[in-house]
Amino acid sequence: MTAALAGQAPVSIGGVFTVRELSEGRILALAAAAPAASTDVVDVALGAAIRGDRPDLEARDIAAEDVDPATRERRYALTMIRGFSLEDGSTADVVAMRGSIEAVLANSTVSRKDRGLVRRNAAWVGRRGWRPLAVATAPVGPNDEVGEFRFQGFVDVGVGRPRPIDRSGPSTWARVEVWSASLRFQHWLNVAIVFTLSCTGYLIMDPFFGPEAHAGAQTGYLMGVIRFIHFTAAFTWVVVGLTRVVSAFVSRDRHLRWTEWWPIKSKRDLRNLGRVIQHYALIKEDSPLYVAHNPLQQLTYAALYCACGVQMITGFALYSLYHQSSPFWQVVATPVHIVGAPSLRLFHTMMMFALWMFVIIHVYLAVRADSLERHGGISSMINGGVWLRRGAKPVDAPEIG
């Protein structure tokens, strides 16, 4: 990678991707560890990024004999870093592997789930003109025995690109990107769709205005328009739901993946769930810090997705009653044939009220979290990020900074 960049336009350093074992700042520090006299353009750019944007990070000058540079056959360099600061406050000797994504992935371990995220995010930055500089680390034993390398993340490196502005800087606060633009778009589109479905659905159930509300009046076509709006919103909702399901398996955003929907993966998660519930019940003043959704929110949203799916099924089962000449809609109408149309209409209506109960509680808890925890959850669903103190240690992310 270095040879490809040498002799070209000035090199800039962009963002940092982490697999959540090390913070973005520590990955940047690992990538920047190089001999003080190095004239390698990537080393110079990384050193400038550390000194200019993150002077709070530890700039390490490495002895020349502790660096094994990359070659054409081996597209990664190995650097011995003595006394590297770990996130628990201790220090240890580590060997940093730095090179191309494919070379580092081939010579380090990473979970299957994270490997997919790494490749997708690397491809995404590549399409935007950046080249990912991958970083892996291995512990060093008492006799300088090097252990197994673990993939940690990558740093975006660009040639001839304008130097990005690090808005967080060396201050005590750091901006953390949480929600992607696609998720935010889906969120607000869901708000509009559910509102439209609820209003039109209630009017279909109880026509409290218009000609249909007055006995003997000519009905006109108002209810036909209302039903058309309701059905159009319903089909749109199905499309939005399908895109959300697809993104759960292919998205490069960790917080959109299906594995994030179920939070109870260990005893610690179960304890944190109890602590979150006590915090919401005003029994405990503090709760575990989560960048994205805490365990109770994850369980709630998993249940919400299931409830929305059931609502779609019951709604289209009722819609299919008017299309029984089609074998497809005959199958869709199966719930009606089992429990009857009146019972299914009642269930569909009760699910609507249940969804609105969730909306009311959701808005209250979002405002409460912004007021008590200063989390910025409401604004994050508009601009995509939150501000957290450097050094904070969330449960679902590496140390901030």
Secondary structure, DSSP 8 states (H G I E B T S, - for coil): -HHHHTTSS-EEEEEEEE-SSS-HHHHHHHHH-B-TT---HHHHHHHHHHHHH-TTS---B--GGGEE---SSS-EEEEEEEEEE-TTS-EEEEEEEEE-HHHHHHTSB--HHHHHHHHHHHHHHHHTT-EEEEEEEEEB-TTS-B---EEEEEEEEEES------SSTTSSEEEEE-S-HHHHHHHHHHHHHHHHHHHHHHHHHS--SSGGGSTTS--TTHHHHHHHHHHHHHHHHHHHHHHHHHHHHH-S-GGGSGGGS---SSHHHHHHHHHHHHHHTTSSS-----SS--HHHHHHHHHHHHHHHHHHHHHHHHHGGGGTTSHHHHHHTHHHHHH-HHHHHHHHHHHHHHHHHHHHHHHHHHHHHHHHT---HHHHHHHSEEEEETT---TTS----
